[in-house]
Amino acid sequence: MDTSLILLSARLLDPVTGDFLPQTALAAAGGRITALGGNQEIRALADASATVIDLKGAVVTPGLVDGHIHPVSGAEMTHGLDLSRCTDVEQVREELAGAVRDLAPGGWLHGWGLDPNVFAGRPVATAPFDSVLDGVPALLQLFDAHSMLASRRALDLAGVDGPRTFGQATAEVVCDAAGRPTGLLLEDAACELVERTAPQPTRGERRERLAATLRAMAAAGLTGGHAMDANGDSLAFYAELDAAGQLPLRLRVAPWCQPGTGPDGVRALIGQQGAGGRLWRTDGVKIFMDGTIDNGTAWLERPDCHGESRHAFWPDPEEYTRLIGELHRAGVPTATHAIGDAAVRHVLDAVEKAQESGGRGARHRVEHIETVPDDTLRRFAGLGVIASMQPTHCCDFTRADHTDNWSRRLGEERAARAWRCRDLHDSGAVVVLGSDWPIAPYPPLEVMAGARHRRPTRDLARPPHGPEQALTALEALQGMTVNAAYAAGDEHEAGRIAIGHRADLTVLAADPLATAATELPQVPVLLTVLDGEPTHRDARL
């Protein structure tokens, strides 16, 4: 087989030991690492068609994988006005006013990334923006992607003038005491009432936004991602980009299973497992057990300070338990969104019951795990359930002094149990790291840095939230390499630099294990390699 790629003068980092391999060069062919050795030995393997790159001492890690992303929906959601850097209501007003001035007559204004902390404890509603958005149809996505604000004009156009009933137990058109909508819509079912009224981008526009997003992810050092949705045209887009040689990430896709999915729908989910192409495959099912703490739709063992977050996403949680059992027996892995302590406990109970029933078995995982008591920690390792964590959520949306919306809702006791990465790791759980983009930025060096410093990325001088829960540099790297490979069932062919493993590689200008956490996001990504082919190459190489 002809060699396709030669990397010379490299420092090859083993994410298991944290040591550099004794070899200084590698060769790849057919998408696999075929040889490791010294520069002269490996250079001799190059043929006329091989790409030969002298890395000049740069550090090579296994390709970095985001354990939880939403590429298609994120590419759509992040089109419009970026409100993520606004810290108070006045800043939001100023941004909206500027966007309204530039808006075409009759056009819809779309915003995203709105942090509920800007309301400083006041109700999350459109009232503070009514004067700016007078007569303007606007949809403002909150950062959690589980809620949005719809302007009064948008609500009128959609015919939403009061409360509604939904199949999702936590979905709600939030209304005031008189039954009038406040503008806050909770969960997909409620948001879709207004979203479907707004003009939609063309299919071609959506595909190009996705392609541009994936190229940017590759430039940030990502070689793969665990995509936690397959809605609409997602799978078709992946197939088209893959066939055209334009898919720069290796994607493991988990379609959703929502309440009300009947036997035929479940059988269809089981039947599509393994479908895919060269660089993507359908593998697993994504399920929701609750919503979010910030908007009061998580499932907590004790209600939050507003008396909210009391219910599961599934109207009948036992239906979820039966679903897990059926998928487990069919050998289908599951990824369950479970943020609150009651939600996490129910998922673990369901997996335990499924395992007791036998069957082919599967690797199950819990996504987010924002607050859990001590007695749940060791159950992850005991049941083999993977802990999928997003540490930058803790960094950017909570505060060390617990004055943020998330912490105030939970109270001191539960806010002190925030994103227990260290405790889960030390209890024996496999901890996988991700961004949950578009909820938080996708650059993997930011994710690994946040797992280590747990400080607000906008102001690293501020104190960390729960510094005792920080991971080491090596543990953070493992969370996006070997642990991500294990979570995908790929541990025998991915996540390490070894002969026969996939030639998915990330090349950095400095050693991520020796770089201070606060400086790690600034380390240049010099080269990203997927399946033995560069998807990003810095001008310095």
C-alpha positions in Angstrom: 0.0 0.0 0.0 1.4 3.4 -0.9 2.3 5.7 2.0 0.1 8.8 2.0 1.6 10.8 4.9 5.0 11.1 6.5 5.5 13.2 9.7 9.1 13.9 10.7 10.8 15.5 13.7 7.8 14.9 15.8 7.3 14.5 19.6 4.7 11.7 19.7 2.7 11.9 22.9 1.1 8.8 24.5 -2.1 9.9 26.3 -2.1 6.8 28.5 1.3 7.4 30.2 1.8 11.1 29.4 5.3 10.3 28.1 6.7 10.9 24.6 7.3 7.8 22.5 10.9 7.0 21.7 10.2 7.3 17.9 10.3 10.7 16.2 8.5 10.0 13.0 5.4 8.1 11.6 4.0 7.0 8.3 0.4 6.5 7.4 -1.4 4.7 4.6 -5.0 3.7 4.0 -6.0 5.8 6.9 -3.9 3.9 9.4 -0.6 4.4 11.1 1.7 1.9 9.3 5.1 2.7 10.8 6.9 4.4 13.7 10.6 5.1 13.8 13.4 7.5 13.4 13.4 10.3 10.8 15.7 8.5 8.3 13.9 5.2 8.6 10.5 6.7 8.0 11.5 9.1 5.3 12.8 6.1 3.3 9.2 4.9 3.2 8.0 8.0 1.2 7.0 7.5 -2.4 6.3 10.1 -5.0 2.7 10.6 -3.9 3.3 10.9 -0.2 2.9 14.1 1.7 6.0 14.7 3.8 5.9 17.2 6.6 8.7 18.2 8.9 7.1 19.1 12.2 10.2 20.7 13.6 9.7 19.3 17.1 5.9 19.9 17.3 3.9 17.7 19.6 1.6 15.1 18.0 -1.4 13.7 20.0 -4.0 11.3 18.9 -6.8 13.2 17.2 -8.9 15.2 19.6 -12.5 14.2 19.8 -15.4 16.2 21.2 -17.6 13.9 23.2 -20.8 15.9 22.8 -21.5 18.2 19.9 -24.5 19.2 17.7 -22.9 20.1 14.3 -26.1 20.6 12.2 -28.4 22.2 14.7 -25.5 24.3 16.0 -24.6 25.6 12.5 -28.2 26.7 12.1 -28.6 28.1 15.6 -25.5 30.2 15.6 -26.5 32.1 12.5 -27.6 35.6 13.6 -26.8 37.9 16.4 -24.3 36.6 18.9 -25.5 37.6 22.4 -23.1 35.3 24.3 -20.8 38.1 25.5 -23.6 40.3 26.9 -23.4 40.4 30.7 -26.5 42.6 31.5 -29.8 43.6 30.1 -28.5 47.0 28.8 -25.9 45.3 26.7 -28.5 43.0 25.2 -30.7 46.1 24.4 -27.8 47.8 22.7 -27.0 44.7 20.6 -30.7 44.3 19.7 -31.1 47.9 18.8 -28.1 47.8 16.4 -29.5 44.6 14.8 -33.0 46.2 14.4 -31.5 49.2 12.6 -29.8 46.8 10.1 -32.8 44.6 9.7 -34.7 44.5 6.3 -38.3 45.6 6.5 -40.4 42.7 7.7 -37.3 40.6 8.5 -37.0 38.3 11.5 -34.2 38.9 14.0 -32.4 35.8 15.3 -30.1 35.9 18.3 -28.3 33.1 20.2 -26.2 32.5 23.2 -28.3 34.6 25.6 -27.2 34.0 29.2 -30.1 34.1 31.8 -27.6 35.7 34.2 -28.1 39.0 32.3 -31.5 39.3 34.0 -29.8 39.4 37.4 -32.4 37.3 39.2 -35.4 39.0 37.5 -37.8 36.9 35.5 -36.5 35.7 32.1 -38.9 37.4 29.7 -39.1 39.7 26.7 -40.4 42.6 28.7 -37.0 44.4 29.1 -36.7 44.4 25.3 -40.3 45.2 24.3 -39.5 48.8 23.4 -36.5 47.8 21.2 -38.4 45.0 19.5 -41.6 46.8 19.0 -43.2 45.4 15.9 -40.2 43.2 15.2 -40.5 39.4 15.0 -37.5 38.1 17.0 -36.3 34.8 18.4 -33.6 34.9 21.0 -32.1 31.5 21.8 -30.9 31.1 25.4 -27.5 29.6 25.8 -28.8 26.2 26.9 -30.6 25.6 23.6 -33.6 24.3 25.6 -35.4 27.7 25.8 -35.8 30.9 23.8 -37.5 34.3 24.0 -40.0 35.2 21.3 -40.9 38.8 20.9 -44.5 39.9 21.0 -44.7 40.3 17.2 -43.2 36.8 16.8 -45.8 35.3 19.2 -48.6 37.1 17.3 -47.5 35.8 13.9 -47.3 32.3 15.3 -50.8 32.6 16.9 -49.4 31.8 20.4 -51.6 33.7 22.8 -51.8 31.5 25.9 -50.6 28.2 27.5 -50.4 25.0 25.5 -50.2 21.3 26.4 -47.3 19.2 25.1 -46.2 15.5 25.0 -42.9 16.6 26.6 -43.6 17.0 30.3 -41.2 19.9 30.8 -42.2 21.9 27.6 -44.2 25.1 28.4 -45.3 28.4 27.0 -44.6 30.5 30.1 -47.5 32.8 30.9 -48.1 35.5 33.5 -50.9 35.4 36.1 -53.4 36.6 33.5 -52.5 33.8 31.1 -50.5 36.0 28.7 -47.3 34.7 27.3 -44.2 36.3 28.8 -42.1 35.4 25.7 -40.3 32.5 27.4 -40.6 29.2 25.6 -39.3 26.0 27.3 -38.1 22.9 25.4 -38.3 22.0 21.8 -42.0 21.4 21.6 -42.8 25.0 22.7 -40.0 26.6 20.8 -41.1 25.0 17.5 -44.5 26.7 17.8 -42.8 30.0 16.8 -39.7 28.7 15.0 -41.8 27.1 12.2 -43.4 30.5 11.5 -40.1 32.2 10.8 -38.5 32.1 7.3 -36.2 29.1 6.9 -32.8 29.0 5.1 -32.6 26.9 2.0 -31.2 23.5 2.1 -28.1 24.6 0.3 -27.5 27.4 2.8 -27.8 25.0 5.7 -25.4 22.5 4.1 -22.8 25.3 3.5 -23.1 26.5 7.1 -22.5 23.0 8.3 -19.5 22.5 6.0 -18.0 25.8 7.1 -18.5 24.9 10.8 -16.8 21.5 10.4 -13.8 23.1 8.6 -13.5 25.5 11.5 -13.7 22.6 14.0 -10.9 20.8 12.1 -8.8 24.0 12.2 -9.2 24.1 16.0 -7.7 20.6 16.2 -10.7 18.3 16.2 -10.6 15.1 14.3 -13.9 13.7 15.5 -17.1 14.3 17.4 -19.9 12.4 19.0 -22.9 14.1 17.4 -25.9 14.0 19.7 -28.7 14.4 17.2 -29.7 13.3 13.7 -32.7 15.5 13.0 -34.0 16.7 9.7 -31.3 16.5 7.0 -28.4 15.7 9.3 -27.6 12.3 8.1 -28.1 13.3 4.4 -25.7 16.2 4.9 -23.0 13.9 6.4 -23.4 11.4 3.6 -23.2 14.1 0.9 -20.1 15.8 2.5 -18.5 12.4 3.0 -19.1 11.3 -0.6 -17.7 14.6 -1.9 -14.5 14.3 0.3 -15.6 17.3 2.3 -16.2 15.8 5.7 -13.3 16.9 7.9 -14.4 15.2 11.1 -15.1 11.5 11.9 -18.6 11.6 13.4 -20.4 9.1 15.6 -24.1 10.0 15.4 -26.8 9.2 18.0 -30.4 9.9 16.8 -32.9 11.1 19.3 -35.7 9.0 20.8 -38.4 11.1 22.3 -41.4 10.4 24.5 -44.2 8.9 22.4 -41.9 7.0 20.1 -43.9 3.8 19.4 -42.6 0.2 18.8 -42.1 0.9 15.1 -40.0 3.9 15.8 -37.8 2.0 18.3 -37.4 -0.8 15.8 -36.4 1.7 13.2 -33.7 3.2 15.5 -32.3 -0.2 16.2 -32.4 -1.1 12.5 -30.4 2.0 11.4 -27.5 1.3 13.8 -24.2 1.0 11.9 -25.5 2.8 8.9 -23.1 5.5 7.6 -20.2 6.1 5.3 -16.4 6.2 5.3 -16.1 8.9 8.1 -19.5 8.7 9.8 -21.8 6.1 11.3 -25.0 5.9 13.2 -24.1 4.4 16.6 -26.3 4.8 19.6 -29.5 6.6 20.6 -29.8 9.9 22.4 -32.5 10.3 25.0 -33.5 13.1 27.3 -34.3 12.5 31.0 -34.7 16.1 31.9 -34.2 19.7 30.7 -31.9 22.3 32.4 -31.4 23.8 35.8 -31.3 27.4 34.5 -34.8 27.3 33.1 -36.3 25.1 35.8 -36.9 22.0 33.7 -34.2 19.7 35.2 -35.4 16.8 37.4 -34.2 17.3 40.9 -34.8 15.2 44.0 -35.8 18.4 45.8 -37.3 21.4 43.8 -35.1 24.4 43.2 -35.6 27.7 45.0 -38.5 28.6 42.7 -40.3 25.3 43.3 -39.3 24.2 39.8 -37.3 21.3 38.3 -39.6 18.7 39.8 -40.4 16.5 36.8 -38.8 14.2 34.3 -38.8 14.9 30.6 -40.7 11.7 30.1 -44.3 12.0 31.4 -43.9 8.3 32.5 -40.3 7.7 33.6 -40.9 4.0 33.6 -41.5 4.1 29.8 -37.9 5.4 29.6 -36.8 2.4 31.8 -38.5 0.0 29.4 -36.8 1.7 26.4 -33.4 1.4 27.9 -34.0 -2.3 28.5 -35.1 -2.9 24.9 -32.1 -1.0 23.5 -29.7 -2.8 25.8 -31.0 -6.2 24.8 -30.5 -5.2 21.2 -26.9 -4.1 21.9 -27.6 -0.5 21.2 -25.6 2.0 23.3 -27.5 5.0 24.7 -26.5 8.5 25.7 -29.0 10.1 28.1 -29.1 13.8 28.8 -29.5 13.8 32.7 -28.6 17.1 34.5 -30.4 16.9 37.8 -29.7 14.4 40.6 -33.1 12.6 40.2 -32.6 12.3 36.5 -29.1 10.8 36.9 -30.3 8.4 39.5 -33.1 7.2 37.3 -30.8 6.6 34.4 -28.5 4.5 36.6 -31.4 2.6 38.0 -32.7 1.9 34.4 -29.3 0.7 33.2 -28.9 -1.6 36.2 -32.3 -3.1 35.6 -31.5 -3.5 31.9 -28.2 -5.3 32.7 -30.0 -7.6 35.1 -32.4 -8.6 32.3 -29.5 -9.9 30.2 -29.2 -9.6 26.4 -26.4 -8.5 24.1 -25.6 -5.6 26.3 -24.2 -2.1 25.3 -22.1 0.7 26.7 -24.3 3.4 28.1 -23.5 6.9 29.0 -24.9 9.9 30.9 -24.5 13.4 29.4 -23.9 16.5 31.5 -24.3 15.3 35.2 -24.3 18.8 36.6 -25.0 18.0 40.2 -25.2 14.6 41.9 -24.9 13.4 45.6 -22.1 11.1 46.8 -24.0 7.9 46.6 -24.3 8.0 42.8 -20.6 8.4 42.1 -19.4 4.8 42.4 -22.4 3.5 40.5 -21.0 4.8 37.3 -18.0 2.5 37.5 -19.9 -0.4 38.9 -22.4 -0.3 36.1 -19.8 0.6 33.4 -21.7 3.8 32.6 -19.6 6.5 31.0 -19.6 10.0 32.4 -19.8 12.6 29.6 -18.9 16.0 31.0 -18.8 19.5 29.7 -16.5 21.4 32.1 -16.7 24.8 30.2 -20.4 25.0 31.2 -19.3 25.3 34.8 -16.6 27.8 33.8 -18.8 30.2 31.8 -22.3 29.9 33.2 -21.6 29.6 37.0 -19.6 31.5 39.5 -17.4 30.6 42.4 -19.5 32.7 44.8 -22.7 31.0 43.7 -24.4 34.3 42.7 -25.2 33.0 39.2 -28.7 31.8 38.2 -27.7 28.1 38.2 -26.3 28.1 41.7 -29.0 30.3 43.2 -31.7 28.0 41.9 -30.0 24.9 43.5 -28.8 26.4 46.8 -25.4 26.1 48.4 -25.5 22.4 49.1 -26.2 21.3 45.5 -24.2 24.1 43.9 -21.2 22.8 45.7 -21.6 19.5 43.8 -21.1 21.2 40.4 -19.6 19.1 37.6 -17.9 16.5 39.7 -15.2 15.6 37.2 -12.6 14.7 39.8 -14.9 12.7 42.0 -16.3 10.7 39.1 -12.8 10.1 37.8 -11.5 9.0 41.2 -14.5 6.7 41.7 -13.4 4.8 38.6 -15.7 6.2 36.0 -14.6 6.8 32.4 -14.8 10.5 32.0 -15.3 11.9 28.5 -15.0 15.6 27.8 -16.9 17.7 25.3 -18.3 21.1 24.6 -22.0 20.5 23.8 -21.5 23.1 21.1 -23.3 25.4 20.3 -23.9 25.7 24.1 -20.2 26.4 24.7 -17.3 27.0 22.2 -15.9 23.9 20.5 -12.1 24.5 20.4 -10.8 21.4 22.2 -7.9 23.2 23.9 -10.5 25.4 25.6 -12.4 22.4 26.8 -9.3 20.7 28.2 -8.2 24.0 29.8 -11.6 24.5 31.4 -11.4 21.0 32.9 -8.2 22.0 34.6 -8.8 25.6 35.7 -12.6 25.8 36.1 -12.4 29.6 35.7 -14.6 31.9 33.5 -12.9 32.0 30.1 -13.7 35.7 29.7 -11.9 36.6 32.9 -9.3 34.0 34.0 -8.4 36.2 37.0 -11.7 35.3 38.6 -11.7 32.4 41.1 -12.5 28.9 40.0 -15.8 27.2 40.7 -15.0 24.0 42.7 -11.2 23.8 42.1 -11.2 20.5 43.9 -13.0 19.0 40.9 -10.3 20.0 38.4 -8.7 17.3 36.3 -4.9 17.1 35.7 -3.5 17.9 32.3 -3.1 14.2 31.4 -6.6 13.4 32.6 -8.1 16.2 30.4 -6.2 14.9 27.4 -7.4 11.4 28.0 -11.0 12.7 28.2 -10.7 13.8 24.5 -8.6 10.9 23.2 -8.5 7.4 24.8 -11.7 7.8 26.8 -13.6 9.2 23.8 -12.4 6.2 21.8 -13.6 3.9 24.6 -17.0 5.6 24.7 -17.4 5.0 21.0 -16.3 1.3 21.2 -13.1 2.2 19.2 -10.5 1.7 21.9 -8.7 -0.9 19.8 -8.2 1.3 16.8 -8.3 4.9 18.0 -7.2 7.2 20.8 -3.5 6.3 20.7 -0.5 6.7 18.5 0.2 3.1 17.5 0.7 1.0 14.4 -2.6 -0.2 13.1 -4.5 2.6 14.8 -6.3 5.3 12.8 -4.2 8.1 11.5 -6.3 10.7 13.1 -3.8 13.2 14.7 -3.6 16.7 16.2 -0.3 18.5 16.0 0.3 21.3 18.5 3.1 23.9 18.8 3.6 23.1 22.5 3.2 20.2 24.9 -0.4 20.4 26.3 0.7 18.6 29.4 3.5 21.1 30.2 1.4 24.2 29.3 -0.4 26.1 32.0 -4.2 25.6 31.8 -4.8 29.3 31.4 -2.4 29.4 28.4 -3.5 26.2 26.7 -6.2 27.8 24.4 -3.5 30.0 22.9 -1.3 27.1 21.8 -1.3 27.1 17.9 -2.8 24.0 16.2 -0.3 23.4 13.5 -1.8 20.4 11.7 -4.9 18.3 11.9 -4.9 14.9 10.2 -8.0 12.8 9.5 -7.8 9.3 8.1 -4.2 10.0 7.0 -5.0 13.3 5.2 -4.4 16.8 6.5 -7.6 18.7 7.0 -5.9 21.8 8.4 -2.3 23.0 8.0 -0.8 26.1 9.5 1.4 28.3 7.4 4.3 27.6 9.7 4.5 24.0 8.5 
